[in-house]
Amino acid sequence: MSLLFYITISLFWGWITARCAQKKGLNQRNWYIAGVLFCVLAFIMVLFQRKKDLKILDPVVHKPQFIPIHLSQRENLWYYLNKTGQQLGPISFQDLTSVWENKKIQEESYVWNEDLEDWKRLKEVLQITTPKI
């Protein structure tokens, strides 16, 4: 038979071996090369391979709802820095929560009101002003 026929058969076995390796979670490229070089032998080897254990990722941690803070803090007017560092405000606490819920600021954004000595990250303010349970 011709050399072209042997090359075609070899490539076919490489493809079949790579597909089986993919279904078992193995490296397709390595098994394709083995399939081209060793044909049926590599295919039989991949059939006896165990499926690779897939790591189960931790469930996605959902962003918690805005934690309520002390009433005295709510009455103050709030200022915050947007993503570009521009100071915005004064706004009420209710408006600040809606800005946070609309993702215009994140927990890493800086906020300030009259009770704070300096600008603090939103998450720091929540930790300071929220009572421990």
N, C-alpha and C positions, 0 to 999 in steps of 0.2 A: 504494500500500500504506500501511498505517497506521504511525504513528510507533512504536508498541509493537513491531511486527515488526522495524524497523530497530534499535531498542535491544536487542532479544533477540539478533539476529544479531551485533551489535557486542560484547555481553557474551560470547557464545559464542566469538568470535575472540580476545577477550582471554584467556579461560580456556585455549584451545588454545595460544596463544602463551606464556602463563606456564608451562604444563606442559612445553613443549619447552625453554624457558629453564631450568627446574629440572633437566631431564635433562642439560643442558650445563653446569650449575654457574653459571648467570648469575642476576642479581637478578630474582626472580619479579615483584615489585611493579612495577618499572619496565617490564618487558616486558608485564605485564598492561595497564598504562595505555596503552602504545604499541599493543597489540592492540585495545583498545577504540576508540582514536582512529583508527587507520589500518587496521584489520581485516586483510585478506589481505596487504597490503604488509608489515606488521610481522611476520606469520607467515613470509613468505618471507625477510625479513631475519634472523630468528632461526635459520632453517634453515641459513643460510650462515655463521653465527657458529661460531668454533672453540670446542671445549670448553675451559673454563678449567682451567689446570694446577692440579692439587691438590698442595698442599705435603705432602711425605712427612715426617712427624714422626720424630724420632730414636726408636729403639726404647726401650722403657721400661727404665730402669736398675733392675735388681732389687737389693733390699737385700742386701748381702753377708752371708755367714755371720759369726758372731762370730769375731773374729780372736784367735788364741791369744796369751796374754801370758806373761811370765816366771813361772817356777815359784814364785819368792819372793812374787810378787804374789798368786798363787792361794792360798797358805797363809793369808794374812791374812783377817780378817773384814771384810766390806764393809757399808757403810751407803749408802743412797740416798734421794733425795727423790722422793716421788710427784708426781702432777700438781697436787695441792693444796698442795704444799710441806711436807708432813708427813714427818719423818724416820723411816725404817724401817730395821730391821736390829738387831743384826748378823746377817749371813747369809754362807754360804760362797760361794766363787766359782762353784761349780756352781749354787747356787740363784740367784745373780745372773744367770747366763746364761739360766736358765729363765725368770726374770722378764722379761728382755729379749726372749726368743723369744716369750713370751706377750703381748708388746706392752704390758706394764704400765709400762715405761719406754722412752724413745726415746734416740737418740744425743745429743739435747740435754739429757737429764736429768742431774742432778748426782749424783756418787758420791764416796765417800771411804773410805780405809782408813789404817792406821797409817803407811804409807810416804809418803803424800801430805801436803803441808804444809797445803793448803786444799782445799775442795770443788772438784772439776773436772767438766766435762761428760764424759760417757762417751766421746764421740768423741775428746776431748783425751787421755784416759787411754789409749785404744787407740793413738793416734799416738805417745805417749811410750814406752809399754811394748812396742810391737811392733817388732821389729828390721826395718830396711829390707832389702828383697830386691834 
